[in-house]
Amino acid sequence: MLKTIFSIVFWISATSTTAFAKMPGEVDEGGVLREAPLYGFSGDYRRLSELRGKPLIINVWASWCGPCRAEMASLERLSRRFGGKQFNLIGVSTDDHAGAAAAFLRQSKVTFDNYHDRNLLLESMLGANTIPLTVLVDAQGRVLRKVRGAKEWDSPEALALIGKAFRIKL
């Protein structure tokens, strides 16, 4: 019963055209993401443009966000199953304090790359005025889909959504 309810909610939210207020500097679906710094929790640094060349899933979250925490295990399973092969998957924490986000990642045993959005540049560019927000980006950096709310990212419905957006068979 719960799985059926989840499937219906997932479908409604993934196909919804509900408008959200646009954030300053937000890149709409169809637009190309600008350059942005990615600050890793272990002191590493990279640029967003380094992830081009392969489709990318960006999950925007915070350690204090219950729905964000709830979907993290499914993102981890998705990453372990497909991450790096047909697409990349990263997390972007909007936590005020990197320590809280890092502690949550350790406790959850998350292995896919996560970054701290220190200046909330990515939050604005991706339009994360609600979290969790998951953004599907093509290999050239073009935003294909924005999915708001917690999902079971390794469910058949989510895999179908990802496969359709990236035009790949999962």
Secondary structure, DSSP 8 states (H G I E B T S, - for coil): -HHHHHHHHHHHHHH--------TT---TTSB----EEEETTS-EEEGGGGTTS-EEEEEE-TT-HHHHHHHHHHHHHHHHHBTTTBEEEEEE--SSHHHHHHHHHHHT--S-EEE-TTSHHHHHHT-SSSSEEEEE-TTSBEEEEEES---TTSHHHHHHHHHHHT---
